[in-house]
Amino acid sequence: MQKGFINAPVILTVVVLMAVSFYIGTKYQDSKLNITDKNQKVVENTPTPMKEDLEERCGKIPPEAYPKGNSGWIDLVGPYWSPDCRYVVSSVAVVGRGGTEIPQNVPVGIHLYKDAIKTLNLVYKAKEGVANFTEWTDRENFTFTIGSKKYNYNITNKEVTSLGE
């Protein structure tokens, strides 16, 4: 063997190490925080979009989102999409004249349709009076009224809180 001659396994090892180092270098990303002295844009709350805007953005409300009943004596408020297009809410009340007997098959109350799992559930039924959907306040809360009192329903924890008169 001559002096200064580098054998093939050493050269092969160096080339492989260089290739591995290059590959690791291309995959590594430096995660430095970009700190700036410039003023940042402040995001403001925007009101809940109009029903028409939500239908345009979320699509047509599916037929399964409508509460069913065999009586013509019902008053349906809604259904309305939530701002994030995940839920549809509606309220059903029985309307009629003083002596009319209320049919038992009418699902009176506030109904929530979950679009992801395609289920419609009665989430609130008033003990007295009629619960009428008012508006979505954000993606997890909506308001409804019973008489002159206003209430909030939270979808996440299923709590009803009174908002007063």
Secondary structure, 3 states (H helix, E strand, C coil): CCCCCCCHHHHHHHHHHHHHHHHHHHHCCCCCCCCCCCCCCCCCCCCCCCHHHHHHHHCCCCHHHCCCCCCCCEEEEEEEECCCCCEEEEEEEECCCCCCCCCCCCCCEEEEEECCCCEEEEEECCCCCCEEEEEECCCCEEEEEECCEEEEEECCCCEEEEEEC
